[in-house]
Amino acid sequence: MGQDLMQSVIAALFPNPEELTIERIEPSGVSGITPGLDRVFVVRDVKTQALYAIKAGDRLRGNTIQRQIQNRILLATVGGGILRNKLPLVRFHAEGLPDPIREAMAMDYFSEWNFSEGVLRGIMDNPAFIRTWNEILTTFTRLWEKTKKSWGKKTLDTMTRNPLQRAQNVEQHTLSFVLPGMSEPLRAFLDLPIVIGEQEYPSLRSAFEKMQAFDPPRFSVACHNDLNCDNLVVRPDGDWAVIDWECVTECAD
């Protein structure tokens, strides 16, 4: 994204664009489908020194930015105090943006580091890492407990990540896969043992029979669905926040 286009996006999002300077551009995997538009850029308010991350793109897959804003509101509502200060506030959302930009948003830029970078670059020592990681797991465990509800057919039919359907898809695609150098799909070798590094494992048939024997889910809970270290931002003191909420949905326990 060129400098002029970035300045036009800033002008559309902020009432004081002349007081904002572009700090840097960062890659983003979901911010656009046209080469050159898949960018997140960070701006600084020269008066307050506040940092904002701006995500802008053309026609995004599934209206990603709109969905992020909606799902952030959903998480804040269902999470209540559990997620207080852990979901950076989306400050602006604009329409009527300069071509070819179709959607953009700005949110508080919470940290210089995502979680994995913070650990690898040594801004967190091991005890701090363990404390923060335990707090993250505890927080989301409390969220799951608060949003838990009984599993039902309606829940199954409306879920975007239906676990039973996914299990069937795994079996179907695995059995139809043809390994390099083979003339037949894996379906033809269902009963042969699997050998990896001289270690023998049960056959594919045995694996799929075990998968089909799992009990159906008991509950559904609210899930972030992309809670990897790149979507956790962290400060050296261990304070943290979670970003990228476009995949939030109900999931099975």
Salt bridges, closest charged atoms under 4 A:
GLU19 OE2 - LYS47 NZ 3.30
GLU23 OE2 - ARG44 NE 3.16
GLU26 OE2 - ARG24 NE 3.23
ASP99 OD1 - ARG102 NH1 2.87
ASP108 OD1 - ARG91 NE 3.44
GLU112 OE1 - ARG24 NH2 3.27
GLU135 OE2 - LYS86 NZ 3.67
ASP157 OD2 - LYS153 NZ 2.72
ASP191 OD1 - ARG205 NE 2.52
ASP239 OD1 - LYS86 NZ 2.93
ASP239 OD2 - ARG235 NH1 3.55
ASP244 OD1 - LYS55 NZ 3.22
GLU250 OE2 - LYS149 NZ 3.00
ASP253 OD2 - ARG218 NH2 3.16
